Amino acid sequence: TLDMVIKDYDKCIELNPTFAYAYFNRAYLKFQNENYIGAIEDYKLAIKIDPLNYFIFVQKASSEVQIEEYDNALTSVDKAISINPYLGSGYVLRGIVLNQLEEYEKAIVDFNKAIELDPTDAEPWLRKAVSQNSLLNPTGALSDCDSAIARDSTSSLGYFIKGNIYADQLDYKDAEENYSKVIELNPNNALA
Protein backbone atom coordinates (compact mmCIF):
# COMPACT_ATOMS: atom_id res chain seq x y z
CA THR A 1 0.00 0.00 0.00
CA LEU A 2 0.97 3.63 -0.27
CA ASP A 3 1.41 3.91 3.49
CA MET A 4 4.11 1.23 3.42
CA VAL A 5 5.97 3.04 0.64
CA ILE A 6 5.65 6.32 2.54
CA LYS A 7 7.31 4.61 5.53
CA ASP A 8 10.14 3.53 3.23
CA TYR A 9 10.63 7.17 2.26
CA ASP A 10 10.57 8.09 5.96
CA LYS A 11 13.55 5.76 6.42
CA CYS A 12 15.28 7.15 3.34
CA ILE A 13 14.89 10.71 4.68
CA GLU A 14 16.16 9.60 8.08
CA LEU A 15 19.29 8.23 6.39
CA ASN A 16 19.74 11.21 4.06
CA PRO A 17 17.73 14.29 5.09
CA THR A 18 19.18 16.37 2.24
CA PHE A 19 17.81 14.17 -0.57
CA ALA A 20 15.15 16.40 -2.16
CA TYR A 21 13.66 13.63 -4.30
CA ALA A 22 12.84 11.58 -1.21
CA TYR A 23 10.67 14.45 0.06
CA PHE A 24 9.28 14.97 -3.43
CA ASN A 25 8.35 11.31 -3.88
CA ARG A 26 6.87 11.07 -0.39
CA ALA A 27 4.84 14.21 -1.12
CA TYR A 28 3.56 12.67 -4.33
CA LEU A 29 2.47 9.55 -2.45
CA LYS A 30 0.73 11.69 0.18
CA PHE A 31 -1.03 13.51 -2.66
CA GLN A 32 -2.18 10.15 -4.02
CA ASN A 33 -3.46 9.35 -0.51
CA GLU A 34 -5.35 12.68 -0.54
CA ASN A 35 -3.16 13.98 2.28
CA TYR A 36 -2.69 17.32 0.56
CA ILE A 37 -1.48 19.21 3.63
CA GLY A 38 1.18 16.55 4.25
CA ALA A 39 2.16 16.71 0.58
CA ILE A 40 2.53 20.49 0.74
CA GLU A 41 4.77 20.20 3.80
CA ASP A 42 7.02 17.71 2.01
CA TYR A 43 7.12 19.84 -1.12
CA LYS A 44 8.22 22.78 1.05
CA LEU A 45 11.05 20.66 2.47
CA ALA A 46 12.09 19.57 -1.03
CA ILE A 47 12.08 23.22 -2.15
CA LYS A 48 14.42 24.17 0.70
CA ILE A 49 16.90 21.64 -0.65
CA ASP A 50 16.28 22.20 -4.38
CA PRO A 51 14.84 25.73 -4.79
CA LEU A 52 15.27 25.83 -8.57
CA ASN A 53 13.30 22.69 -9.36
CA TYR A 54 10.23 24.08 -11.11
CA PHE A 55 8.43 20.74 -11.04
CA ILE A 56 8.34 20.73 -7.23
CA PHE A 57 6.58 24.11 -7.35
CA VAL A 58 4.05 22.79 -9.89
CA GLN A 59 3.27 19.78 -7.72
CA LYS A 60 3.00 21.97 -4.62
CA ALA A 61 0.55 24.23 -6.49
CA SER A 62 -1.50 21.18 -7.52
CA SER A 63 -1.77 20.17 -3.87
CA GLU A 64 -2.76 23.71 -2.88
CA VAL A 65 -5.51 23.69 -5.52
CA GLN A 66 -6.90 20.50 -3.99
CA ILE A 67 -7.46 22.27 -0.66
CA GLU A 68 -8.61 25.48 -2.38
CA GLU A 69 -5.60 27.54 -1.31
CA TYR A 70 -5.69 29.40 -4.60
CA ASP A 71 -3.53 32.37 -3.57
CA ASN A 72 -0.78 30.01 -2.39
CA ALA A 73 -1.17 27.93 -5.54
CA LEU A 74 -0.81 31.06 -7.64
CA THR A 75 2.42 31.97 -5.83
CA SER A 76 3.78 28.44 -6.31
CA VAL A 77 2.95 28.23 -10.01
CA ASP A 78 4.28 31.76 -10.59
CA LYS A 79 7.59 30.59 -9.14
CA ALA A 80 7.59 27.49 -11.38
CA ILE A 81 7.01 29.65 -14.46
CA SER A 82 9.72 32.11 -13.39
CA ILE A 83 12.17 29.19 -13.24
CA ASN A 84 10.98 27.66 -16.51
CA PRO A 85 9.03 30.07 -18.74
CA TYR A 86 8.61 27.33 -21.38
CA LEU A 87 6.50 25.14 -19.10
CA GLY A 88 3.17 24.82 -20.88
CA SER A 89 1.62 22.83 -18.03
CA GLY A 90 2.56 25.66 -15.68
CA TYR A 91 0.53 28.13 -17.71
CA VAL A 92 -2.39 25.69 -17.81
CA LEU A 93 -2.25 25.26 -14.05
CA ARG A 94 -2.01 29.01 -13.46
CA GLY A 95 -4.99 29.48 -15.79
CA ILE A 96 -6.95 26.92 -13.76
CA VAL A 97 -6.11 28.79 -10.56
CA LEU A 98 -7.07 32.12 -12.14
CA ASN A 99 -10.40 30.60 -13.24
CA GLN A 100 -11.03 29.60 -9.62
CA LEU A 101 -10.27 33.20 -8.62
CA GLU A 102 -12.74 34.32 -11.36
CA GLU A 103 -9.96 36.16 -13.21
CA TYR A 104 -11.07 34.77 -16.55
CA GLU A 105 -9.29 37.26 -18.83
CA LYS A 106 -5.94 36.54 -17.15
CA ALA A 107 -6.67 32.82 -17.36
CA ILE A 108 -7.25 33.10 -21.10
CA VAL A 109 -3.86 34.82 -21.50
CA ASP A 110 -2.21 31.85 -19.76
CA PHE A 111 -4.13 29.28 -21.79
CA ASN A 112 -3.09 31.11 -24.96
CA LYS A 113 0.55 30.99 -23.82
CA ALA A 114 0.23 27.23 -23.20
CA ILE A 115 -1.27 26.84 -26.68
CA GLU A 116 1.61 28.84 -28.15
CA LEU A 117 4.11 26.55 -26.40
CA ASP A 118 2.34 23.34 -27.47
CA PRO A 119 -0.34 23.83 -30.13
CA THR A 120 -1.06 20.07 -30.22
CA ASP A 121 -2.24 19.89 -26.59
CA ALA A 122 -6.04 19.85 -26.29
CA GLU A 123 -6.22 20.70 -22.58
CA PRO A 124 -5.51 24.44 -22.76
CA TRP A 125 -8.14 24.78 -25.49
CA LEU A 126 -10.73 23.11 -23.23
CA ARG A 127 -9.74 25.19 -20.22
CA LYS A 128 -9.89 28.31 -22.35
CA ALA A 129 -13.38 27.32 -23.51
CA VAL A 130 -14.55 27.22 -19.89
CA SER A 131 -13.09 30.70 -19.33
CA GLN A 132 -14.73 32.02 -22.50
CA ASN A 133 -18.09 30.61 -21.42
CA SER A 134 -17.68 32.20 -17.97
CA LEU A 135 -17.18 35.52 -19.77
CA LEU A 136 -20.45 34.90 -21.62
CA ASN A 137 -18.69 34.31 -24.93
CA PRO A 138 -20.27 31.05 -26.09
CA THR A 139 -19.09 31.54 -29.69
CA GLY A 140 -15.45 31.72 -28.56
CA ALA A 141 -16.02 28.85 -26.14
CA LEU A 142 -17.50 26.60 -28.83
CA SER A 143 -14.65 27.48 -31.19
CA ASP A 144 -12.12 26.54 -28.49
CA CYS A 145 -13.95 23.23 -27.93
CA ASP A 146 -13.75 22.52 -31.64
CA SER A 147 -10.01 23.29 -31.56
CA ALA A 148 -9.55 20.88 -28.65
CA ILE A 149 -11.59 18.16 -30.36
CA ALA A 150 -9.54 18.62 -33.54
CA ARG A 151 -6.46 17.83 -31.43
CA ASP A 152 -8.00 14.92 -29.52
CA SER A 153 -11.20 13.54 -30.99
CA THR A 154 -11.21 10.59 -28.58
CA SER A 155 -11.58 12.69 -25.44
CA SER A 156 -15.14 12.83 -24.19
CA LEU A 157 -14.41 15.98 -22.15
CA GLY A 158 -14.43 18.26 -25.21
CA TYR A 159 -17.85 17.06 -26.23
CA PHE A 160 -19.09 17.27 -22.64
CA ILE A 161 -17.99 20.90 -22.27
CA LYS A 162 -19.45 21.68 -25.70
CA GLY A 163 -22.74 20.06 -24.67
CA ASN A 164 -22.80 22.17 -21.51
CA ILE A 165 -22.23 25.35 -23.51
CA TYR A 166 -25.11 24.49 -25.84
CA ALA A 167 -27.31 23.65 -22.85
CA ASP A 168 -26.44 27.03 -21.28
CA GLN A 169 -27.68 28.60 -24.53
CA LEU A 170 -30.89 26.53 -24.33
CA ASP A 171 -29.87 24.74 -27.53
CA TYR A 172 -30.88 21.31 -26.32
CA LYS A 173 -30.67 19.63 -29.73
CA ASP A 174 -26.96 20.42 -30.12
CA ALA A 175 -26.39 19.72 -26.42
CA GLU A 176 -27.93 16.28 -26.77
CA GLU A 177 -25.86 15.57 -29.89
CA ASN A 178 -22.66 16.33 -27.96
CA TYR A 179 -23.74 14.38 -24.87
CA SER A 180 -24.48 11.42 -27.15
CA LYS A 181 -20.92 11.65 -28.44
CA VAL A 182 -19.69 11.62 -24.82
CA ILE A 183 -21.61 8.40 -24.17
CA GLU A 184 -20.33 6.91 -27.43
CA LEU A 185 -16.74 7.63 -26.38
CA ASN A 186 -17.22 6.84 -22.72
CA PRO A 187 -20.30 4.67 -22.04
CA ASN A 188 -19.69 4.83 -18.28
CA ASN A 189 -19.95 8.62 -18.11
CA ALA A 190 -22.83 9.20 -15.72
CA LEU A 191 -22.85 12.99 -16.24
CA ALA A 192 -23.85 12.85 -19.90
PASEDREN-808983 format. One record per residue (C-alpha): residue in one letter; chain; x, y, z. Coordinates in Angstrom, 1 decimal, decimal comma, m for minus. Example, Ala and Ser with C-alpha at 12.3 -4.5 7.8 and 13.67 -1.06 7.14 Angstrom:
// PASEDREN-808983
+---+---+--------+--------+--------+
! r ! c !      x !      y !      z !
+---+---+--------+--------+--------+
! a ! A !   12,3 !   m4,5 !    7,8 !
! s ! A !   13,7 !   m1,1 !    7,1 !
+---+---+--------+--------+--------+
// end
This chain:
// PASEDREN-808983
+---+---+--------+--------+--------+
! r ! c !      x !      y !      z !
+---+---+--------+--------+--------+
! t ! A !    0,0 !    0,0 !    0,0 !
! l ! A !    1,0 !    3,6 !   m0,3 !
! d ! A !    1,4 !    3,9 !    3,5 !
! m ! A !    4,1 !    1,2 !    3,4 !
! v ! A !    6,0 !    3,0 !    0,6 !
! i ! A !    5,7 !    6,3 !    2,5 !
! k ! A !    7,3 !    4,6 !    5,5 !
! d ! A !   10,1 !    3,5 !    3,2 !
! y ! A !   10,6 !    7,2 !    2,3 !
! d ! A !   10,6 !    8,1 !    6,0 !
! k ! A !   13,5 !    5,8 !    6,4 !
! c ! A !   15,3 !    7,2 !    3,3 !
! i ! A !   14,9 !   10,7 !    4,7 !
! e ! A !   16,2 !    9,6 !    8,1 !
! l ! A !   19,3 !    8,2 !    6,4 !
! n ! A !   19,7 !   11,2 !    4,1 !
! p ! A !   17,7 !   14,3 !    5,1 !
! t ! A !   19,2 !   16,4 !    2,2 !
! f ! A !   17,8 !   14,2 !   m0,6 !
! a ! A !   15,2 !   16,4 !   m2,2 !
! y ! A !   13,7 !   13,6 !   m4,3 !
! a ! A !   12,8 !   11,6 !   m1,2 !
! y ! A !   10,7 !   14,4 !    0,1 !
! f ! A !    9,3 !   15,0 !   m3,4 !
! n ! A !    8,3 !   11,3 !   m3,9 !
! r ! A !    6,9 !   11,1 !   m0,4 !
! a ! A !    4,8 !   14,2 !   m1,1 !
! y ! A !    3,6 !   12,7 !   m4,3 !
! l ! A !    2,5 !    9,5 !   m2,4 !
! k ! A !    0,7 !   11,7 !    0,2 !
! f ! A !   m1,0 !   13,5 !   m2,7 !
! q ! A !   m2,2 !   10,1 !   m4,0 !
! n ! A !   m3,5 !    9,3 !   m0,5 !
! e ! A !   m5,4 !   12,7 !   m0,5 !
! n ! A !   m3,2 !   14,0 !    2,3 !
! y ! A !   m2,7 !   17,3 !    0,6 !
! i ! A !   m1,5 !   19,2 !    3,6 !
! g ! A !    1,2 !   16,6 !    4,3 !
! a ! A !    2,2 !   16,7 !    0,6 !
! i ! A !    2,5 !   20,5 !    0,7 !
! e ! A !    4,8 !   20,2 !    3,8 !
! d ! A !    7,0 !   17,7 !    2,0 !
! y ! A !    7,1 !   19,8 !   m1,1 !
! k ! A !    8,2 !   22,8 !    1,1 !
! l ! A !   11,0 !   20,7 !    2,5 !
! a ! A !   12,1 !   19,6 !   m1,0 !
! i ! A !   12,1 !   23,2 !   m2,2 !
! k ! A !   14,4 !   24,2 !    0,7 !
! i ! A !   16,9 !   21,6 !   m0,7 !
! d ! A !   16,3 !   22,2 !   m4,4 !
! p ! A !   14,8 !   25,7 !   m4,8 !
! l ! A !   15,3 !   25,8 !   m8,6 !
! n ! A !   13,3 !   22,7 !   m9,4 !
! y ! A !   10,2 !   24,1 !  m11,1 !
! f ! A !    8,4 !   20,7 !  m11,0 !
! i ! A !    8,3 !   20,7 !   m7,2 !
! f ! A !    6,6 !   24,1 !   m7,3 !
! v ! A !    4,1 !   22,8 !   m9,9 !
! q ! A !    3,3 !   19,8 !   m7,7 !
! k ! A !    3,0 !   22,0 !   m4,6 !
! a ! A !    0,6 !   24,2 !   m6,5 !
! s ! A !   m1,5 !   21,2 !   m7,5 !
! s ! A !   m1,8 !   20,2 !   m3,9 !
! e ! A !   m2,8 !   23,7 !   m2,9 !
! v ! A !   m5,5 !   23,7 !   m5,5 !
! q ! A !   m6,9 !   20,5 !   m4,0 !
! i ! A !   m7,5 !   22,3 !   m0,7 !
! e ! A !   m8,6 !   25,5 !   m2,4 !
! e ! A !   m5,6 !   27,5 !   m1,3 !
! y ! A !   m5,7 !   29,4 !   m4,6 !
! d ! A !   m3,5 !   32,4 !   m3,6 !
! n ! A !   m0,8 !   30,0 !   m2,4 !
! a ! A !   m1,2 !   27,9 !   m5,5 !
! l ! A !   m0,8 !   31,1 !   m7,6 !
! t ! A !    2,4 !   32,0 !   m5,8 !
! s ! A !    3,8 !   28,4 !   m6,3 !
! v ! A !    3,0 !   28,2 !  m10,0 !
! d ! A !    4,3 !   31,8 !  m10,6 !
! k ! A !    7,6 !   30,6 !   m9,1 !
! a ! A !    7,6 !   27,5 !  m11,4 !
! i ! A !    7,0 !   29,7 !  m14,5 !
! s ! A !    9,7 !   32,1 !  m13,4 !
! i ! A !   12,2 !   29,2 !  m13,2 !
! n ! A !   11,0 !   27,7 !  m16,5 !
! p ! A !    9,0 !   30,1 !  m18,7 !
! y ! A !    8,6 !   27,3 !  m21,4 !
! l ! A !    6,5 !   25,1 !  m19,1 !
! g ! A !    3,2 !   24,8 !  m20,9 !
! s ! A !    1,6 !   22,8 !  m18,0 !
! g ! A !    2,6 !   25,7 !  m15,7 !
! y ! A !    0,5 !   28,1 !  m17,7 !
! v ! A !   m2,4 !   25,7 !  m17,8 !
! l ! A !   m2,3 !   25,3 !  m14,0 !
! r ! A !   m2,0 !   29,0 !  m13,5 !
! g ! A !   m5,0 !   29,5 !  m15,8 !
! i ! A !   m6,9 !   26,9 !  m13,8 !
! v ! A !   m6,1 !   28,8 !  m10,6 !
! l ! A !   m7,1 !   32,1 !  m12,1 !
! n ! A !  m10,4 !   30,6 !  m13,2 !
! q ! A !  m11,0 !   29,6 !   m9,6 !
! l ! A !  m10,3 !   33,2 !   m8,6 !
! e ! A !  m12,7 !   34,3 !  m11,4 !
! e ! A !  m10,0 !   36,2 !  m13,2 !
! y ! A !  m11,1 !   34,8 !  m16,6 !
! e ! A !   m9,3 !   37,3 !  m18,8 !
! k ! A !   m5,9 !   36,5 !  m17,1 !
! a ! A !   m6,7 !   32,8 !  m17,4 !
! i ! A !   m7,2 !   33,1 !  m21,1 !
! v ! A !   m3,9 !   34,8 !  m21,5 !
! d ! A !   m2,2 !   31,9 !  m19,8 !
! f ! A !   m4,1 !   29,3 !  m21,8 !
! n ! A !   m3,1 !   31,1 !  m25,0 !
! k ! A !    0,5 !   31,0 !  m23,8 !
! a ! A !    0,2 !   27,2 !  m23,2 !
! i ! A !   m1,3 !   26,8 !  m26,7 !
! e ! A !    1,6 !   28,8 !  m28,1 !
! l ! A !    4,1 !   26,5 !  m26,4 !
! d ! A !    2,3 !   23,3 !  m27,5 !
! p ! A !   m0,3 !   23,8 !  m30,1 !
! t ! A !   m1,1 !   20,1 !  m30,2 !
! d ! A !   m2,2 !   19,9 !  m26,6 !
! a ! A !   m6,0 !   19,8 !  m26,3 !
! e ! A !   m6,2 !   20,7 !  m22,6 !
! p ! A !   m5,5 !   24,4 !  m22,8 !
! w ! A !   m8,1 !   24,8 !  m25,5 !
! l ! A !  m10,7 !   23,1 !  m23,2 !
! r ! A !   m9,7 !   25,2 !  m20,2 !
! k ! A !   m9,9 !   28,3 !  m22,4 !
! a ! A !  m13,4 !   27,3 !  m23,5 !
! v ! A !  m14,6 !   27,2 !  m19,9 !
! s ! A !  m13,1 !   30,7 !  m19,3 !
! q ! A !  m14,7 !   32,0 !  m22,5 !
! n ! A !  m18,1 !   30,6 !  m21,4 !
! s ! A !  m17,7 !   32,2 !  m18,0 !
! l ! A !  m17,2 !   35,5 !  m19,8 !
! l ! A !  m20,5 !   34,9 !  m21,6 !
! n ! A !  m18,7 !   34,3 !  m24,9 !
! p ! A !  m20,3 !   31,0 !  m26,1 !
! t ! A !  m19,1 !   31,5 !  m29,7 !
! g ! A !  m15,5 !   31,7 !  m28,6 !
! a ! A !  m16,0 !   28,9 !  m26,1 !
! l ! A !  m17,5 !   26,6 !  m28,8 !
! s ! A !  m14,7 !   27,5 !  m31,2 !
! d ! A !  m12,1 !   26,5 !  m28,5 !
! c ! A !  m13,9 !   23,2 !  m27,9 !
! d ! A !  m13,7 !   22,5 !  m31,6 !
! s ! A !  m10,0 !   23,3 !  m31,6 !
! a ! A !   m9,6 !   20,9 !  m28,6 !
! i ! A !  m11,6 !   18,2 !  m30,4 !
! a ! A !   m9,5 !   18,6 !  m33,5 !
! r ! A !   m6,5 !   17,8 !  m31,4 !
! d ! A !   m8,0 !   14,9 !  m29,5 !
! s ! A !  m11,2 !   13,5 !  m31,0 !
! t ! A !  m11,2 !   10,6 !  m28,6 !
! s ! A !  m11,6 !   12,7 !  m25,4 !
! s ! A !  m15,1 !   12,8 !  m24,2 !
! l ! A !  m14,4 !   16,0 !  m22,2 !
! g ! A !  m14,4 !   18,3 !  m25,2 !
! y ! A !  m17,9 !   17,1 !  m26,2 !
! f ! A !  m19,1 !   17,3 !  m22,6 !
! i ! A !  m18,0 !   20,9 !  m22,3 !
! k ! A !  m19,4 !   21,7 !  m25,7 !
! g ! A !  m22,7 !   20,1 !  m24,7 !
! n ! A !  m22,8 !   22,2 !  m21,5 !
! i ! A !  m22,2 !   25,3 !  m23,5 !
! y ! A !  m25,1 !   24,5 !  m25,8 !
! a ! A !  m27,3 !   23,7 !  m22,8 !
! d ! A !  m26,4 !   27,0 !  m21,3 !
! q ! A !  m27,7 !   28,6 !  m24,5 !
! l ! A !  m30,9 !   26,5 !  m24,3 !
! d ! A !  m29,9 !   24,7 !  m27,5 !
! y ! A !  m30,9 !   21,3 !  m26,3 !
! k ! A !  m30,7 !   19,6 !  m29,7 !
! d ! A !  m27,0 !   20,4 !  m30,1 !
! a ! A !  m26,4 !   19,7 !  m26,4 !
! e ! A !  m27,9 !   16,3 !  m26,8 !
! e ! A !  m25,9 !   15,6 !  m29,9 !
! n ! A !  m22,7 !   16,3 !  m28,0 !
! y ! A !  m23,7 !   14,4 !  m24,9 !
! s ! A !  m24,5 !   11,4 !  m27,1 !
! k ! A !  m20,9 !   11,7 !  m28,4 !
! v ! A !  m19,7 !   11,6 !  m24,8 !
! i ! A !  m21,6 !    8,4 !  m24,2 !
! e ! A !  m20,3 !    6,9 !  m27,4 !
! l ! A !  m16,7 !    7,6 !  m26,4 !
! n ! A !  m17,2 !    6,8 !  m22,7 !
! p ! A !  m20,3 !    4,7 !  m22,0 !
! n ! A !  m19,7 !    4,8 !  m18,3 !
! n ! A !  m19,9 !    8,6 !  m18,1 !
! a ! A !  m22,8 !    9,2 !  m15,7 !
! l ! A !  m22,8 !   13,0 !  m16,2 !
! a ! A !  m23,9 !   12,9 !  m19,9 !
+---+---+--------+--------+--------+
// end
